[in-house]
Amino acid sequence: MWPSAVSLVNGRVAAAGGVAESVRFSSRILSIGERPRYGDAVIDLDGAYVLPGLVNAHEHLELNHYGRLKFREQYANVSEWVDDMRPRLAGDAAIRRGRSHPLVERVFIGALKNLLAGVTLVAHHNPFYPEMRRTMAVRV
């Protein structure tokens, strides 16, 4: 919970009704297009954009650091991709190198890639590793 509301002003806020100049929020959006209230922390965006966060509905954070692993031009479904990956998991040099990084680093890279892509909510489909609690400044 934020100690007080935050008002982002002088921005370009993407909203359902078009573009607004401000947004006010705490643990949720309080208003769009309204002036800050007394006690708000005010941040001048100087024309920057505010866009809604994306949702990644299926992620394995510790497996998101390998780079592009594609063994055919196109996959019709995930089962085809898994069929290509399964025999390579033990023998492929790039995958072995990727697995040699500590789990905490792999999870961090996966989270960072999501955040840089505009994702603000991730449904992680593997265990909630203790490393996630110790290293992430976001709620998982």
Secondary structure, 3 states (H helix, E strand, C coil): CCCCCEEEECCEEEECCEEECCEEECCCEEEECCCCCCCCEEEECCCCEECCCEEEEEECHHHCCCCCCCCCCCCCCHHHHHHHHHHHCCCCHHHHHHHCCCHHHHHHHHHHHHHHCCEEEEEECCCCCHHHHHHCCCCC
